[in-house]
């Protein structure tokens, strides 16, 4: 407790209040305390909550609205992330013959993981393992007809809301006045509140949301920047002992071929925003020029690109032309990426000493859940909203209405451009053939150039001492410039924009109405768990794990560092060692497999940031500064003045009848799935182009989805729910 009290002082000094929970008596009362402050890491002002108890053998009189339950109340938990390894309790594979962690304890199969043992101690409850080790959807489906046997259950936001409306789950919204931390969080984050509202008439909430970070960028482009530097930087012309001949050009210009385009960037020093001009009148369009040149080799392609950068940007990048792509002041666009990819795949001997370099790839080329990242990247490259939506393929237009990317011609025109890259062999053979290659093999073996993914987990794959000694550097780069139609200009706006913005994830935990039954102890304990998770102490514990995994000063207080303007704890050296020994540096796996943290609720990115490679931190730093200076635009977790910038709620308040109707539109589920074992027609369009007689071009494909596949009816239902959301929000304000 001394460490946490010391951290409390640090957090209060930086403007953050902390919810503390103590006590060890037979009756636990959770109630609002008399203090308040600002919650940590992207959270709202939140009244603190305390768990107070009377002396042994007596009960504490509950304050109005307090959550009171018996000491030792059992909660049967069918909760976890997506496998037996990522539950609250150790599985046999993870624990083995016993595993000793930096807290000095040895854990065996069936033991609570340290994070949840600490939660158990703080809340004075008893957790019982009922988790089957499934994905959220499959876990809920397993328990759907036996909910009396569990108290809390994992599920997708959509399933939990749908079954909540059907009467199977507790309406958490009825208890918000007894959950001050959770309530304050929702009040400060309107889109979060709307994302979990299952019924706008009653204000019902049927699940606690999960955030893999919040109000921050999620996926980002990642490149081997040492390869870009090797190809583009320096005086004179590029030369190579050997290069390959490029495939015949198929991809056509996306950006202008004449005129000038002015875009915002952050200056090279990272201190302010400035403007740069793409001068097509002087330089032409690099793709058009390469296409006109016909069949060229890698050396010719590199020298054409070097000359183009010098002329198009008026010498702005000097001899460090690579900064167009990888610098703090990067301003690259889709055409310039295609030109670079042509240079990369045609110069493998220079880059890795082999006959083959894979250009664009995905994390697991045979996993539909990862292959769809190429669809997400399509939207980022070509200014198409909805391809990286928080819900299906929906986005809010500047007209304030919902739109569905699957029903818009622009989506398929962008996918045609991606297919052109496939035809030029600019994407990995494994992605095209759906083979079992993955980013680990690409990055560990110098085979892959670029993909679109999470920074920490992917940059770690290119971080061995040998790789660093050889100058290898895989890191995040700026999101591209594209033409986005945000409504401020009829011709669109050329800008950096990302739709990959962290908000409510599609998974969460619900409280089984049949499980808790008429037992107020179970109900209040489950509600107290959710509220604790949104307190400052809860956010630290459920991200970092217990105190033993955090670095402390001589006086026992936490070491802290500045993260996004707030002081957050530094992980212990022993934790970092265990991270590498047990999970090869993969923070997420380490936290979920061994600590039991980041399984739900709010995953604070401060821990993950400390586990990110040096190169990963550098790239993330570039992007962070671009966001800070307004160079990278993004959706907002509120109703934005320009509705185009409003993030779509993860769940919309559709009725039971509407849910049944939408579930009947099977093509919209089957053809656009992002589940591992399924397929996705948008991915197939990238790989194969149009293969169906009824969907022979962009217009006919959009029409098929809208009409033959009931997309228009689906959108009408979702739009009605969205407008109910908007009206509900206005009624609360």
KEVONU-901091 format. One line per field, with one value per residue (C-alpha): residue number from 0; x, y, z. Coordinates in steps of 0.5 Angstrom, whole numbers. Layout:
<rs>
resi = [NUM / ...] .
X = [X / ...] .
Y = [Y / ...] .
Z = [Z / ...] .
</rs>
This chain:
<rs>
resi = [0 / 1 / 2 / 3 / 4 / 5 / 6 / 7 / 8 / 9 / 10 / 11 / 12 / 13 / 14 / 15 / 16 / 17 / 18 / 19 / 20 / 21 / 22 / 23 / 24 / 25 / 26 / 27 / 28 / 29 / 30 / 31 / 32 / 33 / 34 / 35 / 36 / 37 / 38 / 39 / 40 / 41 / 42 / 43 / 44 / 45 / 46 / 47 / 48 / 49 / 50 / 51 / 52 / 53 / 54 / 55 / 56 / 57 / 58 / 59 / 60 / 61 / 62 / 63 / 64 / 65 / 66 / 67 / 68 / 69 / 70 / 71 / 72 / 73 / 74 / 75 / 76 / 77 / 78 / 79 / 80 / 81 / 82 / 83 / 84 / 85 / 86 / 87 / 88 / 89 / 90 / 91 / 92 / 93 / 94 / 95 / 96 / 97 / 98 / 99 / 100 / 101 / 102 / 103 / 104 / 105 / 106 / 107 / 108 / 109 / 110 / 111 / 112 / 113 / 114 / 115 / 116 / 117 / 118 / 119 / 120 / 121 / 122 / 123 / 124 / 125 / 126 / 127 / 128 / 129 / 130 / 131 / 132 / 133 / 134 / 135 / 136 / 137 / 138 / 139 / 140 / 141 / 142 / 143 / 144 / 145 / 146 / 147 / 148 / 149 / 150 / 151 / 152 / 153 / 154 / 155 / 156 / 157 / 158 / 159 / 160 / 161 / 162 / 163 / 164 / 165 / 166 / 167 / 168 / 169 / 170 / 171 / 172 / 173 / 174 / 175 / 176 / 177 / 178 / 179 / 180 / 181 / 182 / 183 / 184 / 185 / 186 / 187 / 188 / 189 / 190 / 191 / 192 / 193 / 194 / 195 / 196 / 197 / 198 / 199 / 200 / 201 / 202 / 203 / 204 / 205 / 206 / 207 / 208 / 209 / 210 / 211 / 212 / 213 / 214 / 215 / 216 / 217 / 218 / 219 / 220 / 221 / 222 / 223 / 224 / 225 / 226 / 227 / 228 / 229 / 230 / 231 / 232 / 233 / 234 / 235 / 236 / 237 / 238 / 239 / 240 / 241 / 242 / 243 / 244 / 245 / 246 / 247 / 248 / 249 / 250 / 251 / 252 / 253 / 254 / 255 / 256 / 257 / 258 / 259 / 260 / 261 / 262 / 263 / 264 / 265 / 266 / 267 / 268 / 269 / 270 / 271 / 272 / 273 / 274 / 275 / 276 / 277 / 278 / 279 / 280 / 281 / 282 / 283 / 284 / 285 / 286 / 287 / 288 / 289 / 290 / 291 / 292 / 293 / 294 / 295 / 296 / 297 / 298 / 299 / 300 / 301 / 302 / 303 / 304 / 305 / 306 / 307 / 308 / 309 / 310 / 311 / 312 / 313 / 314 / 315 / 316 / 317 / 318 / 319 / 320 / 321 / 322 / 323 / 324 / 325 / 326 / 327 / 328 / 329 / 330 / 331 / 332 / 333 / 334 / 335 / 336 / 337 / 338 / 339 / 340 / 341 / 342 / 343 / 344 / 345 / 346 / 347 / 348 / 349 / 350 / 351 / 352 / 353 / 354 / 355 / 356 / 357 / 358 / 359 / 360 / 361 / 362 / 363 / 364 / 365 / 366 / 367 / 368 / 369 / 370 / 371 / 372 / 373 / 374 / 375 / 376 / 377 / 378 / 379 / 380 / 381 / 382 / 383 / 384 / 385 / 386 / 387 / 388 / 389 / 390 / 391 / 392 / 393 / 394 / 395 / 396 / 397 / 398 / 399 / 400 / 401 / 402 / 403 / 404 / 405 / 406 / 407 / 408 / 409 / 410 / 411 / 412 / 413 / 414 / 415 / 416 / 417 / 418 / 419 / 420 / 421 / 422 / 423 / 424 / 425 / 426 / 427 / 428 / 429 / 430 / 431 / 432 / 433 / 434 / 435 / 436 / 437 / 438 / 439 / 440 / 441 / 442 / 443 / 444 / 445 / 446 / 447 / 448 / 449 / 450 / 451 / 452 / 453 / 454 / 455 / 456 / 457 / 458 / 459 / 460 / 461 / 462 / 463 / 464 / 465 / 466 / 467 / 468 / 469 / 470 / 471 / 472 / 473 / 474 / 475 / 476 / 477 / 478 / 479 / 480 / 481 / 482 / 483 / 484 / 485 / 486 / 487 / 488 / 489 / 490 / 491 / 492 / 493 / 494 / 495 / 496 / 497 / 498 / 499 / 500 / 501 / 502 / 503 / 504 / 505 / 506 / 507 / 508 / 509 / 510 / 511 / 512 / 513 / 514 / 515 / 516 / 517 / 518 / 519 / 520 / 521 / 522 / 523 / 524 / 525 / 526 / 527 / 528 / 529 / 530 / 531 / 532 / 533 / 534 / 535 / 536 / 537 / 538 / 539 / 540 / 541 / 542 / 543 / 544 / 545 / 546 / 547 / 548 / 549 / 550 / 551 / 552 / 553 / 554 / 555 / 556 / 557 / 558 / 559 / 560 / 561 / 562 / 563 / 564 / 565 / 566 / 567 / 568 / 569 / 570 / 571 / 572 / 573 / 574 / 575 / 576 / 577 / 578 / 579 / 580 / 581 / 582 / 583 / 584 / 585 / 586 / 587 / 588 / 589 / 590 / 591 / 592 / 593 / 594 / 595 / 596 / 597 / 598 / 599 / 600 / 601 / 602 / 603 / 604 / 605 / 606 / 607 / 608 / 609 / 610 / 611 / 612 / 613 / 614 / 615 / 616 / 617 / 618 / 619 / 620 / 621 / 622 / 623 / 624 / 625 / 626 / 627 / 628 / 629 / 630 / 631 / 632 / 633 / 634 / 635 / 636 / 637 / 638 / 639 / 640 / 641 / 642 / 643 / 644 / 645 / 646 / 647 / 648 / 649 / 650 / 651 / 652 / 653 / 654 / 655 / 656 / 657 / 658 / 659 / 660 / 661 / 662 / 663 / 664 / 665 / 666 / 667 / 668 / 669 / 670 / 671 / 672 / 673 / 674 / 675 / 676 / 677 / 678 / 679 / 680 / 681 / 682 / 683 / 684 / 685 / 686 / 687 / 688 / 689 / 690 / 691 / 692 / 693 / 694 / 695 / 696 / 697 / 698 / 699 / 700 / 701 / 702 / 703 / 704 / 705 / 706 / 707 / 708 / 709 / 710 / 711 / 712 / 713 / 714 / 715 / 716 / 717 / 718 / 719 / 720 / 721 / 722 / 723 / 724 / 725 / 726 / 727 / 728 / 729 / 730 / 731 / 732] .
X = [0 / 6 / 8 / 1 / 0 / 6 / 4 / -2 / 2 / 5 / -2 / -5 / 1 / 0 / -8 / -10 / -14 / -13 / -19 / -16 / -20 / -18 / -21 / -21 / -28 / -34 / -38 / -35 / -38 / -36 / -39 / -37 / -31 / -31 / -25 / -24 / -19 / -17 / -16 / -10 / -8 / -14 / -19 / -24 / -25 / -27 / -30 / -25 / -29 / -27 / -28 / -29 / -31 / -33 / -29 / -29 / -36 / -40 / -43 / -42 / -48 / -48 / -49 / -54 / -53 / -47 / -45 / -45 / -43 / -41 / -33 / -31 / -37 / -35 / -36 / -36 / -32 / -33 / -28 / -21 / -19 / -18 / -15 / -14 / -7 / -10 / -15 / -15 / -12 / -6 / -7 / -2 / 2 / 3 / 5 / 9 / 12 / 11 / 13 / 17 / 16 / 19 / 14 / 18 / 12 / 12 / 5 / 2 / -4 / -10 / -7 / -10 / -5 / -2 / -6 / -13 / -10 / -9 / -16 / -19 / -15 / -17 / -24 / -25 / -28 / -27 / -26 / -28 / -25 / -31 / -27 / -27 / -21 / -25 / -26 / -31 / -36 / -35 / -35 / -41 / -44 / -42 / -45 / -51 / -56 / -53 / -52 / -54 / -48 / -43 / -44 / -39 / -38 / -34 / -37 / -37 / -40 / -46 / -48 / -48 / -52 / -57 / -58 / -58 / -64 / -67 / -66 / -60 / -55 / -56 / -57 / -51 / -54 / -59 / -53 / -48 / -50 / -46 / -41 / -37 / -31 / -34 / -40 / -35 / -31 / -37 / -39 / -32 / -32 / -39 / -37 / -36 / -42 / -46 / -42 / -44 / -51 / -56 / -62 / -63 / -70 / -68 / -60 / -59 / -51 / -50 / -43 / -36 / -32 / -25 / -20 / -13 / -11 / -16 / -16 / -9 / -7 / -8 / -5 / 1 / 5 / 12 / 18 / 25 / 28 / 35 / 33 / 30 / 36 / 40 / 36 / 35 / 40 / 47 / 50 / 50 / 47 / 45 / 49 / 48 / 52 / 45 / 38 / 32 / 27 / 21 / 14 / 10 / 7 / -1 / -2 / -4 / -3 / -8 / -5 / -5 / 0 / 0 / -1 / 1 / -1 / 1 / 1 / 2 / 8 / 12 / 19 / 25 / 26 / 20 / 18 / 13 / 8 / 10 / 8 / 11 / 9 / 9 / 10 / 8 / 9 / 16 / 17 / 11 / 8 / 13 / 8 / 6 / 14 / 16 / 10 / 12 / 19 / 16 / 20 / 26 / 31 / 32 / 37 / 33 / 27 / 31 / 35 / 28 / 25 / 31 / 31 / 23 / 24 / 29 / 25 / 18 / 20 / 25 / 31 / 27 / 29 / 36 / 41 / 37 / 31 / 29 / 26 / 20 / 18 / 21 / 23 / 19 / 17 / 15 / 10 / 9 / 3 / 0 / 4 / 10 / 10 / 8 / 15 / 19 / 16 / 18 / 25 / 25 / 23 / 27 / 34 / 34 / 41 / 43 / 38 / 39 / 43 / 38 / 34 / 27 / 25 / 17 / 14 / 8 / 6 / 1 / 3 / 0 / -1 / -6 / -10 / -16 / -16 / -9 / -10 / -16 / -10 / -9 / -16 / -15 / -9 / -13 / -17 / -11 / -7 / -13 / -18 / -23 / -27 / -30 / -25 / -22 / -29 / -30 / -37 / -37 / -35 / -39 / -37 / -41 / -41 / -41 / -48 / -49 / -51 / -48 / -45 / -43 / -36 / -38 / -44 / -39 / -36 / -30 / -28 / -28 / -24 / -19 / -18 / -17 / -11 / -9 / -10 / -6 / 0 / -1 / 0 / 6 / 9 / 9 / 6 / 8 / 7 / 5 / -1 / -3 / -3 / -5 / 1 / 3 / 9 / 8 / 12 / 16 / 20 / 20 / 23 / 28 / 30 / 31 / 25 / 20 / 20 / 13 / 6 / 1 / 0 / 1 / 8 / 10 / 9 / 12 / 18 / 21 / 21 / 27 / 31 / 36 / 43 / 46 / 41 / 42 / 50 / 48 / 44 / 37 / 32 / 24 / 20 / 13 / 13 / 8 / 1 / 1 / -2 / -9 / -15 / -20 / -27 / -29 / -34 / -29 / -28 / -31 / -25 / -23 / -17 / -10 / -8 / -5 / -11 / -12 / -18 / -15 / -16 / -17 / -24 / -28 / -26 / -31 / -30 / -33 / -35 / -43 / -46 / -51 / -58 / -59 / -52 / -53 / -60 / -63 / -56 / -55 / -48 / -46 / -49 / -46 / -39 / -39 / -41 / -36 / -31 / -33 / -32 / -26 / -23 / -24 / -21 / -14 / -11 / -15 / -12 / -5 / -6 / -10 / -5 / 2 / 0 / 2 / 7 / 12 / 13 / 14 / 20 / 20 / 25 / 29 / 22 / 18 / 14 / 14 / 19 / 15 / 16 / 12 / 7 / 2 / 3 / 2 / 6 / 6 / 10 / 16 / 16 / 21 / 28 / 26 / 19 / 23 / 28 / 22 / 18 / 24 / 25 / 18 / 15 / 21 / 20 / 12 / 9 / 2 / 3 / 7 / 2 / -4 / 0 / 4 / 1 / -6 / -7 / -10 / -15 / -21 / -23 / -17 / -11 / -6 / -1 / 5 / 7 / 7 / 11 / 16 / 17 / 17 / 24 / 28 / 26 / 19 / 19 / 23 / 17 / 12 / 15 / 14 / 7 / 6 / 8 / 5 / -2 / 0 / 1 / -5 / -2 / -5 / -12 / -17 / -24 / -26 / -29 / -35 / -40 / -35 / -37 / -36 / -39 / -34 / -29 / -34 / -32 / -37 / -40 / -37 / -45 / -51 / -58 / -61 / -68 / -69 / -73 / -68 / -62 / -66 / -67 / -60 / -57 / -62 / -57 / -52 / -48 / -46 / -43 / -40 / -37 / -34 / -32 / -25 / -25 / -19 / -22 / -27 / -26 / -27 / -29 / -25 / -19 / -20 / -21 / -14 / -11 / -16 / -20 / -27 / -29 / -36 / -40 / -45 / -39 / -35 / -33 / -34 / -41 / -44 / -40 / -43 / -50 / -50 / -48 / -53 / -59 / -58 / -55 / -59 / -54 / -59 / -64 / -58 / -56 / -63 / -63 / -56 / -58 / -64 / -60 / -55 / -60 / -63 / -56 / -55 / -62 / -60 / -54 / -57 / -62 / -57 / -53] .
Y = [0 / 5 / 4 / 6 / 12 / 15 / 14 / 17 / 23 / 23 / 23 / 28 / 33 / 31 / 32 / 25 / 23 / 15 / 11 / 7 / 0 / -3 / -7 / -14 / -15 / -20 / -14 / -10 / -4 / 0 / 7 / 14 / 18 / 25 / 26 / 27 / 28 / 26 / 19 / 17 / 16 / 18 / 18 / 23 / 26 / 21 / 21 / 16 / 10 / 6 / -1 / 0 / -5 / -5 / -9 / -16 / -19 / -13 / -10 / -3 / 1 / 2 / 10 / 11 / 7 / 4 / -3 / -8 / -15 / -21 / -22 / -28 / -27 / -32 / -30 / -35 / -32 / -35 / -29 / -29 / -26 / -31 / -38 / -42 / -38 / -32 / -33 / -31 / -37 / -41 / -47 / -53 / -50 / -44 / -46 / -52 / -55 / -49 / -42 / -37 / -29 / -23 / -23 / -29 / -33 / -40 / -41 / -48 / -50 / -47 / -42 / -35 / -30 / -25 / -19 / -23 / -25 / -18 / -16 / -22 / -19 / -12 / -13 / -19 / -24 / -31 / -32 / -39 / -41 / -43 / -40 / -45 / -41 / -39 / -33 / -28 / -30 / -37 / -37 / -33 / -38 / -44 / -41 / -38 / -43 / -44 / -37 / -40 / -43 / -37 / -30 / -26 / -28 / -26 / -24 / -19 / -13 / -14 / -21 / -18 / -12 / -17 / -22 / -16 / -14 / -21 / -21 / -25 / -20 / -15 / -8 / -4 / 2 / 2 / 2 / 8 / 12 / 7 / 6 / 13 / 11 / 8 / 13 / 19 / 15 / 15 / 22 / 25 / 20 / 21 / 16 / 11 / 12 / 11 / 5 / 1 / 4 / -2 / 2 / 9 / 9 / 6 / 8 / 0 / -2 / -10 / -10 / -7 / -4 / -6 / -2 / -4 / 4 / 9 / 16 / 14 / 11 / 4 / 1 / 4 / 3 / 0 / 0 / -3 / 4 / 2 / 0 / 6 / 10 / 5 / 6 / 14 / 17 / 20 / 24 / 22 / 16 / 10 / 4 / -4 / -10 / -13 / -11 / -14 / -12 / -10 / -13 / -9 / -3 / -4 / 1 / 8 / 15 / 16 / 23 / 29 / 29 / 36 / 42 / 43 / 40 / 43 / 39 / 40 / 36 / 37 / 40 / 35 / 37 / 36 / 42 / 45 / 44 / 47 / 46 / 43 / 43 / 37 / 40 / 36 / 41 / 41 / 34 / 30 / 24 / 19 / 13 / 16 / 17 / 10 / 7 / 12 / 9 / 2 / -4 / -2 / -5 / -3 / 1 / 6 / 6 / 8 / 14 / 16 / 16 / 20 / 25 / 26 / 27 / 33 / 36 / 35 / 38 / 43 / 40 / 40 / 33 / 34 / 28 / 25 / 23 / 17 / 23 / 23 / 16 / 15 / 22 / 26 / 31 / 25 / 27 / 20 / 18 / 12 / 13 / 15 / 8 / 4 / 8 / 6 / -1 / -2 / 0 / -5 / -11 / -10 / -9 / -15 / -16 / -9 / -10 / -17 / -21 / -26 / -26 / -24 / -19 / -19 / -12 / -11 / -17 / -18 / -21 / -28 / -29 / -35 / -32 / -28 / -24 / -21 / -21 / -16 / -11 / -10 / -8 / -3 / 0 / 1 / 6 / 9 / 10 / 12 / 16 / 11 / 12 / 6 / 0 / 1 / 2 / 1 / -3 / -7 / -2 / 4 / 11 / 18 / 23 / 30 / 30 / 27 / 20 / 13 / 11 / 4 / 3 / -4 / 0 / 5 / 5 / 9 / 3 / -2 / 3 / 3 / -4 / -5 / 0 / -6 / -11 / -7 / -8 / -15 / -16 / -12 / -17 / -11 / -16 / -22 / -29 / -32 / -26 / -28 / -35 / -35 / -39 / -40 / -35 / -29 / -23 / -26 / -30 / -24 / -19 / -24 / -27 / -20 / -22 / -17 / -9 / -7 / -8 / -5 / -7 / -6 / -2 / -6 / -13 / -12 / -8 / -13 / -18 / -14 / -13 / -18 / -15 / -18 / -14 / -8 / -9 / -10 / -3 / -6 / -2 / -4 / 2 / 6 / 11 / 17 / 15 / 17 / 23 / 22 / 26 / 25 / 28 / 31 / 36 / 42 / 42 / 40 / 37 / 34 / 35 / 32 / 31 / 25 / 22 / 15 / 12 / 7 / 10 / 7 / 7 / 1 / -6 / -11 / -15 / -14 / -18 / -18 / -20 / -26 / -25 / -32 / -33 / -27 / -29 / -26 / -26 / -18 / -20 / -23 / -17 / -12 / -16 / -16 / -9 / -7 / -11 / -6 / 0 / -2 / -3 / 4 / 7 / 10 / 4 / -1 / 2 / 1 / -6 / -9 / -6 / -7 / -12 / -12 / -7 / -13 / -12 / -4 / 0 / 3 / 8 / 8 / 10 / 5 / 10 / 8 / 11 / 14 / 17 / 22 / 19 / 23 / 29 / 24 / 21 / 13 / 8 / 5 / -3 / -6 / -9 / -16 / -15 / -13 / -19 / -24 / -21 / -23 / -29 / -32 / -28 / -26 / -19 / -19 / -15 / -17 / -24 / -23 / -19 / -24 / -30 / -29 / -23 / -24 / -16 / -13 / -18 / -13 / -6 / -1 / -3 / 3 / 4 / 6 / -1 / -3 / 3 / 2 / -5 / -3 / -3 / 3 / 4 / 3 / 8 / 13 / 11 / 12 / 19 / 21 / 20 / 22 / 29 / 29 / 28 / 33 / 39 / 37 / 34 / 27 / 28 / 23 / 21 / 24 / 20 / 25 / 28 / 33 / 39 / 36 / 30 / 27 / 26 / 23 / 16 / 11 / 7 / 0 / -2 / 1 / 1 / -4 / -7 / -15 / -15 / -11 / -15 / -21 / -18 / -16 / -23 / -25 / -22 / -27 / -25 / -19 / -23 / -29 / -25 / -19 / -23 / -22 / -28 / -32 / -39 / -35 / -31 / -24 / -22 / -15 / -19 / -23 / -17 / -15 / -22 / -24 / -18 / -19 / -26 / -26 / -24 / -20 / -16 / -14 / -7 / -2 / 0 / -7 / -9 / -4 / -5 / -12 / -11 / -5 / -9 / -16 / -17 / -13 / -8 / -2 / -5 / -6 / 1 / 4 / 0 / 2 / 9 / 9 / 7 / 12 / 17 / 15 / 15 / 22 / 24 / 20 / 24 / 31 / 29 / 28 / 34] .
Z = [0 / 1 / -6 / -8 / -3 / -6 / -13 / -11 / -9 / -16 / -20 / -16 / -17 / -24 / -24 / -23 / -18 / -16 / -13 / -8 / -5 / 2 / 7 / 10 / 14 / 13 / 9 / 3 / 2 / -5 / -5 / -7 / -3 / -2 / -7 / -14 / -20 / -27 / -29 / -32 / -39 / -44 / -38 / -35 / -29 / -24 / -17 / -13 / -10 / -4 / -1 / 6 / 12 / 19 / 24 / 24 / 25 / 23 / 17 / 15 / 13 / 6 / 3 / -1 / -8 / -5 / -7 / -1 / -2 / 3 / 4 / 0 / -5 / -11 / -18 / -23 / -29 / -36 / -38 / -42 / -48 / -54 / -52 / -46 / -45 / -44 / -38 / -31 / -29 / -31 / -36 / -36 / -43 / -40 / -33 / -35 / -28 / -25 / -27 / -22 / -24 / -21 / -15 / -13 / -13 / -17 / -21 / -23 / -27 / -24 / -20 / -21 / -25 / -21 / -23 / -21 / -15 / -13 / -15 / -11 / -5 / -6 / -7 / -2 / -7 / -10 / -17 / -20 / -27 / -32 / -38 / -44 / -47 / -54 / -58 / -55 / -60 / -59 / -51 / -51 / -56 / -51 / -45 / -48 / -46 / -39 / -37 / -30 / -29 / -29 / -27 / -32 / -39 / -45 / -51 / -57 / -56 / -61 / -58 / -51 / -53 / -57 / -51 / -46 / -50 / -50 / -42 / -41 / -38 / -33 / -35 / -32 / -34 / -28 / -23 / -26 / -20 / -15 / -20 / -20 / -24 / -29 / -30 / -30 / -35 / -40 / -39 / -41 / -47 / -51 / -57 / -51 / -48 / -55 / -57 / -51 / -50 / -52 / -52 / -52 / -49 / -43 / -43 / -42 / -42 / -42 / -42 / -40 / -46 / -47 / -50 / -53 / -51 / -52 / -56 / -60 / -67 / -67 / -73 / -77 / -84 / -82 / -86 / -87 / -87 / -88 / -94 / -96 / -94 / -98 / -104 / -104 / -100 / -102 / -108 / -115 / -118 / -115 / -118 / -117 / -119 / -121 / -121 / -123 / -129 / -127 / -129 / -134 / -131 / -129 / -123 / -126 / -122 / -116 / -115 / -120 / -126 / -127 / -122 / -115 / -108 / -102 / -95 / -88 / -85 / -78 / -79 / -79 / -72 / -70 / -67 / -71 / -77 / -84 / -91 / -97 / -104 / -109 / -116 / -121 / -126 / -125 / -124 / -127 / -123 / -122 / -123 / -130 / -132 / -130 / -134 / -140 / -139 / -141 / -138 / -134 / -129 / -121 / -122 / -127 / -123 / -117 / -121 / -123 / -116 / -114 / -119 / -118 / -111 / -112 / -117 / -114 / -107 / -110 / -106 / -99 / -97 / -100 / -100 / -95 / -100 / -95 / -91 / -96 / -93 / -86 / -83 / -78 / -84 / -89 / -94 / -98 / -102 / -105 / -112 / -109 / -105 / -111 / -114 / -108 / -108 / -115 / -113 / -107 / -111 / -117 / -112 / -108 / -109 / -106 / -100 / -98 / -102 / -105 / -111 / -108 / -103 / -101 / -102 / -98 / -94 / -88 / -81 / -83 / -90 / -89 / -83 / -86 / -79 / -81 / -89 / -88 / -86 / -93 / -94 / -88 / -91 / -98 / -94 / -91 / -98 / -103 / -98 / -97 / -90 / -87 / -89 / -82 / -78 / -71 / -73 / -80 / -85 / -83 / -82 / -81 / -87 / -87 / -88 / -81 / -83 / -83 / -90 / -91 / -95 / -98 / -102 / -105 / -112 / -109 / -105 / -111 / -115 / -109 / -109 / -116 / -115 / -110 / -115 / -120 / -115 / -114 / -122 / -121 / -116 / -111 / -106 / -102 / -106 / -99 / -99 / -106 / -105 / -98 / -96 / -88 / -89 / -83 / -81 / -76 / -82 / -86 / -81 / -78 / -85 / -89 / -94 / -93 / -94 / -91 / -88 / -84 / -77 / -69 / -68 / -61 / -63 / -70 / -69 / -64 / -70 / -73 / -66 / -65 / -63 / -70 / -74 / -70 / -71 / -79 / -79 / -80 / -78 / -78 / -76 / -76 / -81 / -82 / -85 / -92 / -96 / -99 / -102 / -97 / -98 / -91 / -94 / -93 / -100 / -106 / -109 / -103 / -98 / -99 / -92 / -87 / -84 / -80 / -79 / -75 / -68 / -61 / -58 / -56 / -58 / -61 / -54 / -47 / -41 / -39 / -32 / -33 / -30 / -29 / -26 / -21 / -20 / -14 / -10 / -9 / -7 / -13 / -17 / -13 / -13 / -21 / -21 / -16 / -21 / -27 / -23 / -20 / -27 / -29 / -22 / -23 / -19 / -23 / -29 / -27 / -24 / -30 / -35 / -31 / -26 / -18 / -15 / -15 / -23 / -22 / -21 / -14 / -11 / -4 / -1 / -4 / -9 / -16 / -21 / -26 / -33 / -38 / -42 / -46 / -41 / -35 / -30 / -31 / -27 / -30 / -30 / -26 / -29 / -27 / -31 / -37 / -37 / -36 / -42 / -46 / -43 / -43 / -49 / -53 / -52 / -54 / -49 / -50 / -50 / -44 / -40 / -42 / -42 / -35 / -31 / -33 / -35 / -41 / -42 / -42 / -39 / -41 / -43 / -42 / -47 / -42 / -41 / -48 / -50 / -45 / -48 / -55 / -59 / -60 / -67 / -65 / -60 / -65 / -71 / -66 / -63 / -70 / -71 / -64 / -66 / -72 / -68 / -63 / -68 / -72 / -78 / -78 / -77 / -74 / -72 / -65 / -59 / -59 / -64 / -68 / -71 / -77 / -77 / -82 / -76 / -71 / -69 / -71 / -64 / -64 / -63 / -65 / -61 / -65 / -63 / -62 / -68 / -72 / -70 / -72 / -79 / -80 / -78 / -84 / -89 / -89 / -95 / -91 / -86 / -90 / -95 / -91 / -85 / -81 / -77 / -78 / -81 / -86 / -93 / -95 / -102 / -101 / -100 / -106 / -110 / -108 / -110 / -116 / -118 / -121 / -122 / -122 / -128 / -123 / -120 / -126 / -124 / -118 / -120 / -121 / -115 / -110 / -113 / -112 / -104 / -104 / -107 / -108 / -101 / -98 / -96 / -97 / -92 / -87 / -88 / -87 / -80 / -78 / -80 / -76 / -70 / -71 / -71 / -64 / -61 / -63 / -60 / -54 / -53 / -54 / -49 / -44 / -46] .
</rs>
